[in-house]
Amino acid sequence: MTPAPHILRMDKDAATSRTDELADVLCDAVDGGASVSFLPPLDRDAAREFWTGVSQAVAIGRRILLAAEVDGRLRGTVQIDLVALPNQPHRAEIMKLLVHRQARRRGIGRRLMLAAEREALAAGRTLLTLDTRAGDAAEPLYRALGYQLAGVIPRYARNGAGDLDDTAIYYKELRQTGR
């Protein structure tokens, strides 16, 4: 039986020290067909550069990075972009839910998303948005967690085969307890 993942919030130092593991998760997801802004095969240097940028966003308080660890190895991540616009301090965007192919179907994605919702609420965010490729395997998870489909944008992003895929936009309103 596989142990339950430990979800941790990564600060800049933690993300920097584990850049190679983060790059492994990203490369595995992209090379496995995930639509997360990159095309396969993903160059490891490009993946490390991406995580360096994420670390910098974490350092300035613009982003929250959560990771799922199983047996001491990073097996998944999710990011919360804290929208910094003056008229949208209540909103955040869920970005790049990634689970390594060897660790899928074990509840890691669900645990990461629930932790992201808690972190967003703690940061005063009550509206979450996210996008995903229409028809992607993650859509049932988002719907099961209460995310509502706002709409679909046709031919939004190119996939690894060079075709343009539709993107589904989801949102969820979070409820603060004790109010």
Helices and strands as residue ranges (DSSP letters): E 6-10, H 12-17, H 19-31, H 44-59, E 63-70, E 73-82, E 91-99, G 101-103, H 108-122, E 127-133, H 139-144, E 148-158, E 164-173
